Amino acid sequence: MTPGTLLSDGAAEDLIAAAVRALRRLCAGEGNARHLRAPPVLDAAVAKRAGYATSFPHLLAEVSQGGATTDLVLTPAACYHVYPLYEGRVLDGPEELSVLAACYRQEATSEPGRLRSFRMFEAVRLGTAEQCLTWRDDRLDRLTRWLGTLGVPCEARPANDPFWGRPGKLLADAQLADELKWELAVDVADGTRQAVVSVNYHKEHFGAVFGITADDGTPAHTACVGFGLERLLLALRHAHGPDMDRWPTL
């Protein structure tokens, strides 16, 4: 196998499909009847406008043809497909939806679970600051309890994104200080603990970039919860052994 990738069989695919159904139920709320399946590629202009190309150039992969760069990048996170859908809109109230995407990041390590190609389920919330923060904290609590029912102990901890360069260090420090990002870390192998869930509050960043306005007339705030589906498989295998028939029902 290519480092940073997993080859899954039918049983694993069935379990991932069940996990997506369970996560859709867990993250359901106002307007969350809408669920999207995103492509594995993203408009490069969106990645640039959103700030990903600047903040994480070491993780972003461009799509090329015949050695020439195209207008696409590989999807780095599912939620980047959502914000352009709301561009220029004035929200009548808080909105949320979920999205599933095959993602890619040029990770530099080969530790278990540190995948370059993986699938991500995300739920996204748009609204005021209070609406987004309340939603984020509630979803973190729901997913903590759900992982507990699966026999996968998790640790909730503040975190930061791997921003690029010296300016990125300042961004990461601010992210930690303001507790904008939390994660649920689980054991995916002996001595290896990784985040299977990440919950993020972006403040008004995406609202300002894409011209999305909340119902109070200010730029919309956003929050998202991301779930790494392959990491869930690794965590279940580590907790319950290789026989999937002995795993808890999702």
Backbone bond lengths (Angstrom), bond angles and torsions (degrees), N, CA, C in turn:
res aa  C-N    CA-C-N  psi(-1)  N-CA   C-N-CA  omega(-1)  CA-C   N-CA-C  phi
1 M - - - 1.464 - - 1.520 110.83 -
2 T 1.313 114.98 144.33 1.456 120.23 174.39 1.525 109.20 -65.45
3 P 1.340 118.74 132.81 1.475 120.09 178.99 1.523 111.54 -54.75
4 G 1.346 114.80 137.52 1.453 119.98 179.16 1.510 114.65 83.83
5 T 1.339 117.37 13.60 1.460 121.27 177.64 1.517 109.70 -132.15
6 L 1.323 116.01 157.73 1.460 122.35 176.39 1.523 109.42 -127.31
7 L 1.319 116.31 141.55 1.460 122.61 173.68 1.519 107.01 -107.36
8 S 1.345 117.56 116.99 1.460 121.02 -174.43 1.514 111.16 -107.66
9 D 1.328 115.25 151.45 1.455 120.37 178.79 1.523 110.11 -99.02
10 G 1.328 116.00 -175.67 1.457 120.70 -175.98 1.513 113.23 -62.26
11 A 1.335 117.20 -38.50 1.462 119.90 -179.86 1.523 111.09 -64.34
12 A 1.325 116.27 -40.61 1.463 120.17 178.32 1.521 110.84 -66.29
13 E 1.338 116.64 -38.61 1.462 119.56 178.77 1.528 111.25 -66.09
14 D 1.316 116.90 -37.97 1.462 120.14 176.86 1.527 110.38 -62.93
15 L 1.333 116.49 -40.33 1.457 119.96 -179.78 1.527 110.90 -67.46
16 I 1.327 117.58 -40.13 1.460 120.13 178.35 1.519 110.70 -63.81
17 A 1.341 117.16 -40.27 1.465 120.40 177.05 1.528 110.65 -62.02
18 A 1.332 116.96 -40.19 1.467 120.60 177.76 1.522 110.60 -66.12
19 A 1.332 117.02 -37.80 1.465 120.45 178.55 1.526 110.69 -63.72
20 V 1.324 117.12 -41.29 1.468 120.25 178.86 1.526 110.40 -62.80
21 R 1.322 117.16 -42.69 1.469 119.64 178.42 1.527 110.60 -62.03
22 A 1.338 116.80 -42.33 1.460 120.68 179.40 1.526 111.16 -65.14
23 L 1.320 116.78 -41.25 1.462 120.20 -179.33 1.527 111.43 -67.72
24 R 1.312 116.66 -34.99 1.472 118.94 176.15 1.523 110.63 -62.76
25 R 1.336 116.80 -39.70 1.465 119.73 177.37 1.529 110.77 -66.94
26 L 1.324 116.45 -44.19 1.458 120.55 -177.04 1.519 112.64 -64.44
27 C 1.303 116.64 -36.38 1.463 120.94 -174.60 1.520 112.59 -95.58
28 A 1.324 117.50 6.37 1.457 120.36 -177.64 1.516 111.11 -65.36
29 G 1.308 116.41 143.66 1.461 123.01 178.01 1.508 109.08 -166.94
30 E 1.338 116.83 -156.04 1.454 120.15 179.96 1.524 110.49 -58.89
31 G 1.311 115.65 122.26 1.460 119.70 174.34 1.504 115.02 75.34
32 N 1.345 118.24 6.61 1.458 118.42 -174.26 1.519 112.99 -87.86
33 A 1.346 116.93 13.81 1.457 118.65 173.31 1.525 110.01 -66.16
34 R 1.323 116.81 -19.42 1.454 120.69 -178.37 1.521 109.82 -84.66
35 H 1.325 115.01 123.31 1.466 120.84 178.56 1.518 108.23 -130.45
36 L 1.325 116.94 133.03 1.451 122.57 -174.87 1.524 111.09 -115.34
37 R 1.324 115.23 150.12 1.467 121.97 170.31 1.522 106.28 -115.19
38 A 1.319 116.11 110.53 1.457 121.15 -173.57 1.525 110.99 -89.80
39 P 1.333 117.45 154.17 1.462 120.80 176.70 1.534 110.84 -75.73
40 P 1.328 117.36 165.78 1.467 120.52 179.75 1.520 113.23 -78.88
41 V 1.326 117.95 1.18 1.466 121.92 178.85 1.525 109.58 -123.62
42 L 1.341 114.80 154.76 1.453 122.59 -176.53 1.521 108.44 -134.66
43 D 1.316 116.78 145.60 1.460 121.47 174.49 1.533 108.68 -57.40
44 A 1.323 117.39 124.18 1.458 121.07 -178.69 1.521 111.36 -60.09
45 A 1.335 117.01 -31.05 1.461 120.25 179.24 1.521 111.15 -65.36
46 V 1.331 117.74 -34.01 1.463 121.17 177.52 1.522 110.04 -67.00
47 A 1.331 116.88 -44.05 1.468 119.99 178.30 1.518 111.05 -60.60
48 K 1.332 116.59 -36.65 1.457 120.57 179.39 1.518 111.13 -71.24
49 R 1.338 117.32 -48.23 1.467 120.76 -179.02 1.527 111.19 -62.02
50 A 1.314 116.43 -39.66 1.466 120.55 -177.78 1.519 112.42 -71.43
51 G 1.331 117.56 -15.72 1.451 121.01 178.82 1.512 114.82 97.91
52 Y 1.341 117.32 -2.28 1.465 119.03 -177.36 1.525 111.22 -67.28
53 A 1.326 116.85 -40.63 1.456 119.87 -177.51 1.518 112.07 -63.35
54 T 1.333 117.02 -28.16 1.463 121.42 178.51 1.521 112.16 -86.27
55 S 1.321 116.74 -42.27 1.461 121.31 -175.43 1.519 113.48 -79.55
56 F 1.342 117.08 -28.95 1.468 120.48 -175.59 1.531 111.85 -134.73
57 P 1.327 118.89 50.05 1.472 119.26 -178.94 1.520 112.66 -63.53
58 H 1.337 116.87 -24.60 1.463 121.31 -179.38 1.521 112.55 -74.72
59 L 1.332 117.44 -14.81 1.465 121.49 179.85 1.530 112.93 -104.43
60 L 1.318 116.69 -19.89 1.455 121.39 -172.38 1.524 111.17 -81.93
61 A 1.326 116.44 136.41 1.463 122.47 179.78 1.524 109.70 -116.28
62 E 1.319 116.62 123.20 1.453 121.89 177.69 1.523 110.36 -85.21
63 V 1.323 116.05 148.62 1.457 122.04 175.09 1.526 107.63 -92.92
64 S 1.318 116.27 127.06 1.460 119.85 179.19 1.521 110.18 -122.41
65 Q 1.316 115.79 158.91 1.460 122.03 177.26 1.523 108.15 -137.21
66 G 1.321 115.10 120.51 1.453 119.10 -178.50 1.517 113.13 61.24
67 G 1.333 115.78 29.25 1.451 120.46 -179.29 1.510 114.75 85.40
68 A 1.332 118.19 -3.95 1.460 121.78 -179.26 1.531 109.67 -104.79
69 T 1.318 116.81 137.49 1.452 122.05 179.24 1.525 110.61 -67.51
70 T 1.318 117.03 137.59 1.461 122.15 176.45 1.529 109.65 -98.66
71 D 1.327 116.12 -171.94 1.465 120.71 179.18 1.523 111.75 -90.89
72 L 1.343 117.52 17.47 1.454 122.09 -176.68 1.523 111.55 -122.64
73 V 1.337 114.87 151.75 1.456 122.54 167.11 1.521 107.29 -125.85
74 L 1.328 116.84 160.93 1.457 119.68 173.72 1.530 108.46 -72.61
75 T 1.313 116.51 138.81 1.461 121.72 -176.83 1.521 110.64 -58.52
76 P 1.356 118.96 119.40 1.461 120.27 179.57 1.525 113.18 -87.93
77 A 1.335 117.01 -25.73 1.465 122.50 178.22 1.522 107.59 -157.42
78 A 1.325 115.53 143.09 1.463 119.85 -172.77 1.522 112.68 -62.15
79 C 1.336 117.93 -34.00 1.468 120.42 -172.25 1.521 113.42 -67.00
80 Y 1.334 118.60 -18.37 1.465 119.70 -179.23 1.527 112.21 -67.70
81 H 1.311 117.45 -14.89 1.457 120.55 174.75 1.530 111.88 -81.00
82 V 1.337 117.02 -14.09 1.463 120.60 -172.58 1.522 112.61 -86.65
83 Y 1.325 117.39 -47.06 1.472 119.96 -169.54 1.530 113.59 -59.72
84 P 1.338 120.19 -38.93 1.469 118.26 178.09 1.530 113.35 -63.22
85 L 1.336 117.91 -22.73 1.461 120.50 178.43 1.524 111.81 -64.70
86 Y 1.328 116.51 -24.58 1.462 121.45 -177.21 1.528 112.15 -104.23
87 E 1.313 117.83 8.97 1.465 120.63 -174.53 1.528 111.33 -57.44
88 G 1.341 114.94 128.79 1.459 121.48 177.63 1.514 115.22 77.36
89 R 1.319 118.45 3.97 1.459 121.22 -175.58 1.516 112.00 -88.45
90 V 1.324 115.39 149.15 1.459 122.91 168.61 1.527 106.75 -104.03
91 L 1.315 117.02 120.10 1.455 121.16 -176.29 1.527 110.32 -78.66
92 D 1.317 116.73 135.23 1.463 121.22 175.00 1.526 111.26 -75.65
93 G 1.301 115.96 -21.74 1.454 123.15 -178.73 1.509 108.04 -175.59
94 P 1.316 118.37 -175.36 1.457 119.63 179.84 1.524 111.14 -64.28
95 E 1.306 115.83 144.93 1.458 121.55 177.93 1.515 109.01 -132.82
96 E 1.316 114.96 152.80 1.454 119.79 174.12 1.518 109.33 -152.01
97 L 1.301 113.38 154.14 1.458 120.17 174.64 1.519 108.19 -153.84
98 S 1.319 115.81 168.71 1.459 120.24 179.37 1.520 109.09 -119.94
99 V 1.324 114.97 156.91 1.463 120.70 -176.34 1.519 109.18 -149.73
100 L 1.313 115.29 141.37 1.461 122.70 178.15 1.518 107.68 -117.57
101 A 1.330 116.83 133.97 1.465 119.51 -178.50 1.521 110.45 -148.14
102 A 1.336 114.82 148.20 1.457 121.62 166.88 1.518 106.95 -82.74
103 C 1.326 117.25 122.01 1.459 122.24 -173.48 1.526 110.67 -115.61
104 Y 1.328 114.38 161.49 1.464 120.42 178.35 1.525 109.42 -143.63
105 R 1.335 115.51 134.26 1.461 121.83 172.31 1.528 108.10 -139.67
106 Q 1.300 116.00 138.82 1.456 121.18 -176.93 1.529 109.32 -81.59
107 E 1.331 115.79 70.53 1.453 121.48 179.84 1.529 110.29 -67.39
108 A 1.325 115.49 145.03 1.467 120.47 -174.91 1.522 112.99 -95.00
109 T 1.327 117.72 -8.81 1.456 120.47 -176.10 1.520 110.27 -112.44
110 S 1.321 115.41 155.29 1.465 120.65 -179.91 1.523 111.75 -110.37
111 E 1.341 118.38 17.70 1.458 119.24 179.48 1.534 109.86 -64.37
112 P 1.341 117.84 152.13 1.466 120.37 -178.31 1.524 111.45 -55.40
113 G 1.326 115.85 133.71 1.452 120.87 178.99 1.511 115.17 87.19
114 R 1.335 117.67 -14.59 1.467 120.83 178.21 1.524 107.44 -87.80
115 L 1.336 114.85 73.59 1.455 121.24 -169.68 1.523 111.35 -87.39
116 R 1.310 115.21 150.64 1.462 121.14 172.14 1.530 110.31 -89.37
117 S 1.310 117.14 -37.02 1.461 122.99 178.35 1.529 107.76 -115.27
118 F 1.336 116.28 123.81 1.461 119.89 -175.00 1.522 109.02 -158.90
119 R 1.325 115.54 166.35 1.459 120.58 177.11 1.525 110.13 -108.24
120 M 1.310 114.35 140.17 1.454 120.95 -176.87 1.531 110.07 -127.98
121 F 1.328 115.07 129.58 1.457 121.87 168.37 1.520 106.87 -97.98
122 E 1.319 116.65 129.79 1.470 120.01 177.05 1.519 110.31 -131.94
123 A 1.315 115.21 143.34 1.458 122.49 167.42 1.525 106.57 -114.64
124 V 1.319 116.05 138.02 1.464 122.45 -175.36 1.517 109.15 -123.41
125 R 1.315 115.56 137.14 1.467 122.88 178.72 1.528 108.73 -118.48
126 L 1.313 116.97 135.48 1.461 123.17 175.80 1.517 108.60 -126.10
127 G 1.338 117.20 136.52 1.453 120.79 -179.93 1.507 111.06 167.32
128 T 1.339 116.46 -146.09 1.455 121.64 177.03 1.527 109.11 -85.59
129 A 1.335 115.97 171.16 1.458 120.40 178.99 1.532 110.84 -57.65
130 E 1.338 116.73 -47.79 1.455 119.98 -178.28 1.524 111.62 -62.77
131 Q 1.323 116.92 -42.22 1.461 120.31 179.94 1.528 111.29 -62.41
132 C 1.313 117.29 -39.45 1.460 120.60 -178.08 1.525 112.00 -73.80
133 L 1.331 117.09 -40.85 1.463 119.82 -179.21 1.523 111.50 -68.74
134 T 1.323 117.00 -41.48 1.467 120.17 177.66 1.518 110.45 -61.76
135 W 1.318 116.71 -43.64 1.467 121.87 178.51 1.520 110.96 -62.59
136 R 1.337 116.66 -46.11 1.463 120.41 -178.56 1.527 111.61 -58.68
137 D 1.329 116.13 -47.12 1.463 119.73 -177.81 1.519 111.53 -66.43
138 D 1.338 116.61 -37.05 1.458 120.49 178.68 1.527 111.02 -65.56
139 R 1.328 117.48 -43.61 1.468 119.72 -179.23 1.527 111.65 -68.04
140 L 1.319 116.58 -34.22 1.462 119.50 175.66 1.526 110.19 -61.89
141 D 1.314 116.78 -42.21 1.462 120.99 178.98 1.527 110.81 -66.50
142 R 1.335 117.51 -43.94 1.464 120.68 179.81 1.526 111.73 -59.55
143 L 1.320 116.03 -45.27 1.461 119.64 -176.61 1.524 111.74 -72.22
144 T 1.322 117.55 -31.15 1.470 120.62 174.49 1.517 109.93 -60.88
145 R 1.326 115.96 -46.69 1.464 119.98 -179.54 1.526 111.41 -67.60
146 W 1.333 117.29 -37.56 1.467 120.43 -179.95 1.520 111.24 -64.88
147 L 1.311 117.84 -44.47 1.464 119.93 177.57 1.528 110.91 -61.69
148 G 1.330 116.67 -34.59 1.460 119.92 176.78 1.514 111.90 -62.98
149 T 1.346 117.90 -39.23 1.466 120.34 178.21 1.527 111.49 -67.11
150 L 1.338 117.44 -22.07 1.461 120.94 177.98 1.523 112.36 -88.50
151 G 1.337 116.68 3.01 1.453 119.79 -179.16 1.518 112.93 71.28
152 V 1.329 116.45 28.33 1.462 122.05 178.63 1.527 107.69 -116.85
153 P 1.334 117.75 93.88 1.466 119.29 179.20 1.526 110.34 -61.62
154 C 1.332 116.21 141.21 1.461 119.70 -179.40 1.519 110.19 -133.76
155 E 1.297 114.73 157.04 1.462 122.95 179.50 1.526 108.62 -117.64
156 A 1.333 116.91 120.01 1.460 121.16 175.43 1.519 108.59 -84.13
157 R 1.326 116.30 127.58 1.463 119.40 -177.46 1.526 110.08 -150.33
158 P 1.349 116.55 145.43 1.463 119.10 174.31 1.518 109.46 -66.78
159 A 1.330 115.90 150.01 1.463 119.32 -175.01 1.522 109.06 -146.29
160 N 1.318 114.45 175.01 1.459 120.18 174.08 1.520 109.04 -139.83
161 D 1.324 115.91 156.17 1.456 121.41 176.59 1.530 110.03 -79.24
162 P 1.332 117.53 156.25 1.473 121.28 -179.68 1.526 112.08 -82.32
163 F 1.341 116.15 66.57 1.454 120.84 -179.51 1.530 110.82 -60.88
164 W 1.329 115.02 154.64 1.459 121.72 -174.25 1.528 111.75 -89.84
165 G 1.333 116.08 136.75 1.451 121.98 168.05 1.517 114.70 74.20
166 R 1.361 114.48 -174.68 1.460 120.88 -178.34 1.520 112.32 -64.58
167 P 1.337 119.83 -43.24 1.473 118.56 175.24 1.526 112.04 -59.75
168 G 1.349 115.92 -33.08 1.446 119.93 178.12 1.516 113.07 -64.12
169 K 1.339 116.54 -30.94 1.468 120.06 177.30 1.522 110.23 -63.33
170 L 1.319 117.32 -38.80 1.461 120.76 177.93 1.525 110.91 -66.71
171 L 1.343 116.08 -41.02 1.461 119.94 177.95 1.519 110.91 -63.45
172 A 1.330 116.62 -42.61 1.462 120.57 -179.56 1.526 111.05 -64.53
173 D 1.346 116.59 -41.60 1.463 120.12 178.67 1.527 110.90 -62.59
174 A 1.340 116.44 -41.50 1.468 120.41 179.35 1.521 110.63 -66.60
175 Q 1.325 116.91 -39.32 1.461 121.45 179.33 1.524 110.76 -61.50
176 L 1.323 116.21 -42.17 1.462 120.29 177.64 1.522 111.39 -67.79
177 A 1.331 116.14 -44.79 1.462 120.17 -176.72 1.521 111.52 -61.94
178 D 1.317 117.03 -38.88 1.464 121.43 -178.71 1.524 113.10 -89.02
179 E 1.340 116.79 -1.38 1.470 122.77 179.95 1.523 110.96 52.73
180 L 1.334 115.34 47.33 1.460 120.81 179.33 1.520 112.18 -78.25
181 K 1.323 116.88 -22.09 1.465 121.54 -176.43 1.524 109.17 -128.25
182 W 1.317 115.54 129.51 1.461 121.91 173.49 1.526 108.13 -125.37
183 E 1.290 115.76 154.21 1.455 119.77 177.60 1.514 109.98 -139.22
184 L 1.326 114.96 155.59 1.465 122.50 171.80 1.511 106.83 -107.19
185 A 1.332 115.78 112.46 1.457 121.71 -176.41 1.524 109.77 -97.77
186 V 1.328 116.01 137.19 1.462 122.42 -179.66 1.527 108.89 -131.92
187 D 1.306 116.13 161.37 1.464 120.95 175.19 1.524 108.82 -82.03
188 V 1.322 116.56 122.74 1.459 121.18 177.37 1.522 111.88 -106.34
189 A 1.322 116.64 -11.01 1.464 123.32 176.54 1.523 106.89 -165.31
190 D 1.308 117.16 167.80 1.455 119.80 178.44 1.525 110.10 -59.17
191 G 1.327 115.60 122.67 1.450 120.26 178.33 1.507 115.29 75.69
192 T 1.332 118.11 8.40 1.469 121.04 -178.57 1.524 109.50 -127.08
193 R 1.320 115.01 113.11 1.466 121.42 178.64 1.518 108.18 -116.03
194 Q 1.336 115.25 129.80 1.464 120.70 -178.07 1.518 110.45 -138.00
195 A 1.315 114.92 161.98 1.464 120.66 179.67 1.519 109.49 -77.51
196 V 1.321 116.36 124.69 1.462 120.86 172.23 1.524 109.96 -97.94
197 V 1.333 116.70 -21.75 1.459 122.94 178.44 1.522 109.03 -129.87
198 S 1.319 116.28 137.68 1.461 122.13 173.73 1.519 108.03 -130.41
199 V 1.331 116.72 127.71 1.461 120.89 176.03 1.523 107.55 -117.20
200 N 1.325 115.56 132.53 1.453 120.43 -170.18 1.526 111.45 -134.46
201 Y 1.313 115.42 137.32 1.463 122.14 173.12 1.522 107.31 -112.56
202 H 1.327 116.45 117.59 1.464 121.45 -173.02 1.521 113.53 -95.26
203 K 1.327 117.63 3.56 1.458 122.20 -171.35 1.543 108.51 55.87
204 E 1.343 118.04 -138.45 1.459 120.63 -176.58 1.523 112.81 -97.08
205 H 1.344 117.50 14.78 1.467 120.77 -173.99 1.530 112.20 -54.21
206 F 1.323 117.19 -57.58 1.467 119.70 -176.31 1.528 111.75 -72.15
207 G 1.327 116.93 -31.64 1.451 119.21 175.98 1.520 111.67 -61.58
208 A 1.334 116.25 -42.06 1.463 120.16 179.28 1.523 111.44 -70.25
209 V 1.330 116.75 -42.58 1.465 120.46 -177.27 1.524 111.57 -63.51
210 F 1.323 116.63 -41.26 1.464 120.38 -174.72 1.537 113.27 -103.81
211 G 1.313 117.33 9.89 1.456 120.28 175.43 1.511 113.65 64.57
212 I 1.333 117.50 37.92 1.466 122.28 179.43 1.529 107.90 -96.62
213 T 1.325 116.54 127.55 1.462 121.25 -175.49 1.518 110.51 -114.26
214 A 1.328 116.19 134.03 1.459 120.97 177.89 1.524 109.84 -76.66
215 D 1.329 115.58 172.56 1.459 119.39 -176.21 1.519 113.27 -70.38
216 D 1.343 118.30 -9.73 1.464 120.38 176.38 1.523 112.16 -95.34
217 G 1.348 117.25 6.96 1.454 121.98 176.15 1.516 115.67 89.20
218 T 1.330 118.21 -3.70 1.458 121.99 179.00 1.532 109.68 -97.03
219 P 1.341 117.49 162.83 1.466 118.37 175.37 1.526 110.82 -55.07
220 A 1.310 116.21 135.36 1.463 120.77 -179.24 1.527 110.88 -62.95
221 H 1.299 115.01 143.22 1.456 121.42 170.31 1.529 107.45 -94.05
222 T 1.320 116.42 157.95 1.460 120.75 178.80 1.521 110.42 -137.50
223 A 1.308 114.62 156.34 1.463 122.65 173.11 1.516 107.06 -145.35
224 C 1.307 116.26 156.77 1.466 119.56 177.76 1.517 109.71 -146.14
225 V 1.310 114.82 155.89 1.457 121.71 171.45 1.519 106.84 -125.37
226 G 1.322 116.15 124.69 1.455 121.83 -179.53 1.516 110.98 -113.59
227 F 1.324 116.42 139.97 1.464 122.50 -177.00 1.519 108.29 -127.74
228 G 1.328 116.54 121.67 1.456 121.43 178.10 1.523 110.92 -84.32
229 L 1.322 117.29 111.68 1.470 120.77 -170.96 1.524 112.26 -74.09
230 E 1.327 118.29 -39.27 1.466 119.04 177.44 1.528 111.18 -67.06
231 R 1.314 116.56 -34.97 1.467 118.91 177.47 1.527 111.23 -65.18
232 L 1.341 116.63 -33.68 1.456 118.74 175.25 1.522 110.46 -61.53
233 L 1.332 117.24 -42.26 1.463 120.07 177.27 1.526 111.02 -59.42
234 L 1.321 116.73 -44.44 1.464 120.36 -179.87 1.525 110.96 -64.20
235 A 1.336 116.51 -39.27 1.463 119.99 -179.90 1.526 111.33 -67.12
236 L 1.328 117.09 -41.12 1.464 120.37 178.12 1.526 111.05 -65.56
237 R 1.320 116.07 -40.50 1.470 119.79 177.99 1.523 110.58 -63.46
238 H 1.320 116.54 -42.38 1.463 119.83 -179.63 1.530 111.03 -65.95
239 A 1.342 116.97 -38.63 1.457 120.98 -176.56 1.517 112.99 -77.20
240 H 1.360 117.31 -33.92 1.472 119.93 -169.35 1.526 114.46 -123.57
241 G 1.327 117.34 -1.26 1.458 119.19 179.16 1.519 112.45 93.56
242 P 1.338 117.23 174.52 1.461 121.26 -172.99 1.528 115.25 -76.63
243 D 1.346 118.18 -18.61 1.460 121.08 -177.82 1.530 109.21 -77.72
244 M 1.322 116.80 104.61 1.462 120.46 -175.38 1.518 112.57 -68.20
245 D 1.327 117.78 -19.70 1.459 120.25 176.96 1.527 111.79 -66.67
246 R 1.311 116.51 -19.02 1.457 121.66 -179.43 1.539 112.32 -94.98
247 W 1.314 116.32 -0.08 1.466 119.69 179.94 1.530 110.97 -79.49
248 P 1.302 118.27 154.26 1.475 120.20 176.49 1.531 111.19 -62.75
249 T 1.306 115.75 154.08 1.464 121.39 177.18 1.515 109.47 -77.25
250 L 1.317 116.23 131.14 1.467 120.13 179.97 1.530 110.69 -81.60
